[in-house]
Amino acid sequence: MDSGGRRRGGRAAVVSTERIVRAGRELGMRNLGVNAVAARIGVSATALYRHIEGRWELERLVGESFLAELTLRDDPEEDIERHLVSFGGQLRSFLLSHPGLASYVQVLFPRGEAGVRLLLDEVAALERRGYSADAAVVLSGAVASLVTWSAVAEERQSADADPAGYERERDAVTTMIADHARLGQAHSGLPAVTPKEFSRLLLIAQIRGLVSVAPPGRPVGEIVAELSAAGDRW
């Protein structure tokens, strides 16, 4: 292959934005990179730079193509808390089904038309439940951030996991706590929940707290003022 992306003794590889996105989707967000996409298409990185500005644009093009496939369902019968839990659950499932997408969303959101559409859809859903547009942006952004952070942490743990080593460490920690004079009895009375269920329960608790401080109709300025007055030891 020469520096222009032409295969020696063969036809020139076709490079277009559509082909770049397709190759990027095939690689997935976790493995995405200019060199990786170029290699998959069969051209040089230099040839790719004639169509994209660099890594940031590549991530945006591929990330937005994935987000374009997400359609948020909104049941008008659900109250605010149930709606936000459903919103968070749908977003979490979608992010985890596309490894690396959570990190893309975490860096900046929205970064393109697909992200803007999702934000507008959720703002509209909250407006139908009595929120002003600015409060809806704040509330939906808070829930999305909580879910995204959780998804990123779960992906990282999964990617770095050493199953056998993890089980040994988990069993050692369980034994240590069970044998502790003060923690053992308290720990034995805790209900057994799966990591997924724990994440769901934690999200519900967080959403309940958000809704209590940010009910429909409350100005964003009042919300910020109340939270700011809670303490300055941050």
C-alpha positions in Angstrom: 0.0 0.0 0.0 1.4 3.4 -0.8 1.1 6.6 1.2 -2.1 7.6 -0.6 -3.9 4.6 0.4 -3.7 2.7 -2.9 -3.1 -1.0 -2.7 0.0 -2.0 -4.8 -1.1 -4.0 -7.7 -4.8 -3.6 -7.0 -7.6 -1.1 -7.0 -7.5 2.0 -4.8 -9.4 1.5 -1.5 -12.6 3.6 -1.4 -12.6 6.1 1.5 -15.6 8.1 2.4 -17.2 9.4 5.6 -19.8 6.7 5.4 -17.1 4.0 5.0 -15.1 5.5 8.0 -18.3 5.4 10.2 -19.0 1.8 9.1 -15.5 0.7 9.9 -15.6 2.5 13.2 -18.9 0.8 14.2 -17.4 -2.6 13.3 -14.5 -1.9 15.6 -16.7 -0.5 18.4 -16.1 2.6 20.5 -13.8 0.8 22.9 -11.3 0.0 20.1 -11.9 3.1 18.0 -8.9 5.0 16.7 -7.7 6.6 13.5 -5.0 4.0 12.9 -7.4 1.1 13.7 -10.1 2.5 11.3 -7.5 3.1 8.6 -6.2 -0.5 8.9 -9.7 -1.9 8.7 -10.4 0.0 5.5 -7.0 -0.8 4.1 -5.6 2.7 3.7 -3.1 4.9 5.5 -4.0 7.2 8.3 -3.0 10.1 6.0 -5.8 9.0 3.6 -8.3 9.1 6.5 -7.3 12.7 7.5 -8.5 13.9 4.1 -12.0 13.1 5.2 -11.9 13.7 9.0 -10.1 16.2 11.1 -8.8 13.7 13.7 -9.7 11.6 16.7 -12.3 13.9 18.0 -14.3 14.0 14.8 -14.0 10.3 14.4 -15.4 9.7 17.9 -18.2 12.1 17.2 -19.2 10.6 13.9 -19.2 7.0 15.2 -20.6 7.8 18.6 -23.5 9.8 17.2 -24.3 7.0 14.7 -24.8 4.6 17.7 -26.8 7.2 19.7 -29.1 7.7 16.7 -30.4 4.1 17.3 -31.6 4.9 20.8 -35.3 5.8 21.1 -36.4 6.6 24.6 -39.8 5.3 25.6 -42.0 7.5 27.7 -45.1 6.1 29.4 -47.4 9.1 30.1 -48.9 7.2 33.0 -45.7 7.2 34.9 -45.1 9.8 37.6 -41.8 11.7 37.7 -39.8 9.3 39.8 -40.9 6.2 37.8 -40.3 8.1 34.5 -36.7 9.0 35.6 -36.0 5.5 36.7 -37.2 4.2 33.3 -35.1 6.9 31.5 -32.0 5.9 33.5 -32.6 2.2 33.0 -33.1 2.6 29.2 -29.9 4.7 28.9 -27.9 2.3 31.0 -28.9 -0.7 29.0 -28.1 1.0 25.7 -24.7 2.2 26.9 -23.7 -1.2 28.2 -24.8 -2.9 25.0 -22.2 -0.7 23.1 -18.9 -1.0 25.0 -17.1 2.3 25.1 -20.1 4.5 24.3 -20.5 5.4 28.0 -17.0 7.0 28.0 -17.9 8.9 24.8 -21.1 10.3 26.4 -19.2 11.1 29.7 -16.6 13.3 28.0 -19.1 15.8 26.4 -22.8 15.6 25.8 -24.5 16.4 23.5 -21.8 16.4 20.8 -24.0 16.0 17.7 -27.5 15.8 16.3 -28.3 12.4 17.9 -27.4 13.6 21.4 -29.4 16.8 20.9 -32.4 14.7 19.9 -32.2 12.6 23.0 -31.9 15.6 25.2 -34.8 17.3 23.6 -37.0 14.2 23.9 -36.2 13.9 27.6 -36.7 17.7 28.2 -40.1 17.4 26.5 -41.0 14.4 28.7 -40.2 16.4 31.9 -42.0 19.5 30.6 -45.1 17.3 30.2 -44.8 16.6 33.9 -44.6 20.2 34.9 -41.0 21.2 34.7 -39.6 24.3 33.0 -37.2 23.7 30.2 -34.1 24.8 32.2 -35.1 22.7 35.2 -35.7 19.7 32.8 -32.2 20.1 31.3 -30.7 20.1 34.8 -32.7 17.1 36.0 -32.3 15.0 32.9 -28.6 15.8 32.8 -28.1 14.8 36.5 -29.8 11.4 36.0 -27.9 10.8 32.7 -24.6 11.7 34.5 -25.3 9.2 37.3 -26.1 6.5 34.9 -23.1 7.2 32.6 -20.6 7.2 35.5 -22.0 3.9 36.7 -21.8 2.4 33.2 -18.2 3.6 32.8 -17.2 2.0 36.1 -19.0 -1.2 35.3 -17.3 -1.4 31.9 -13.9 -0.7 33.3 -14.3 -3.4 36.0 -15.5 -5.9 33.3 -12.6 -5.0 31.0 -10.0 -5.3 33.7 -11.5 -8.3 35.5 -9.6 -11.3 36.4 -12.5 -13.6 37.3 -10.5 -16.0 39.4 -8.6 -13.3 41.2 -11.7 -11.3 41.8 -13.5 -14.3 43.4 -10.6 -14.9 45.7 -10.5 -11.3 46.8 -14.3 -11.1 47.2 -14.3 -14.3 49.4 -11.4 -12.9 51.4 -13.3 -9.6 52.0 -16.5 -11.5 52.9 -14.6 -13.6 55.4 -12.9 -10.6 56.9 -16.1 -8.7 57.4 -18.0 -11.8 58.7 -15.3 -12.4 61.3 -15.2 -8.8 62.4 -16.4 -8.2 66.0 -18.7 -5.2 65.0 -19.3 -5.6 61.3 -20.0 -9.3 61.2 -23.4 -9.3 62.8 -24.5 -6.2 60.9 -23.3 -7.6 57.6 -25.1 -11.0 58.1 -28.4 -9.2 58.3 -28.1 -7.4 55.0 -30.3 -8.7 52.1 -28.5 -10.4 49.2 -28.8 -8.4 46.0 -27.0 -8.7 42.7 -24.7 -5.9 41.5 -27.2 -5.0 38.8 -30.0 -4.8 41.4 -27.8 -2.8 43.7 -27.2 -0.3 40.9 -30.9 0.0 40.3 -31.7 0.6 43.9 -29.0 3.2 44.2 -30.3 5.0 41.2 -33.8 5.0 42.6 -32.5 6.5 45.9 -30.5 9.2 44.0 -33.5 10.0 41.8 -35.8 10.3 44.8 -33.4 12.8 46.3 -33.2 14.8 43.1 -37.0 15.0 42.8 -37.4 16.0 46.5 -35.1 19.0 46.0 -36.2 19.7 42.4 -40.0 19.2 42.2 -41.9 20.5 39.2 -42.3 24.3 39.1 -39.3 25.1 41.3 -36.9 27.6 39.8 -33.4 26.3 39.2 -31.9 29.2 41.1 -33.7 28.1 44.3 -32.5 24.5 43.8 -28.9 25.6 43.5 -29.2 28.0 46.4 -30.6 25.3 48.7 -27.9 22.8 47.8 -25.2 25.4 48.1 -26.4 26.2 51.6 -26.1 22.6 52.7 -22.4 23.0 53.4 -19.1 24.2 52.0 -16.8 21.3 52.9 -16.3 20.1 49.4 
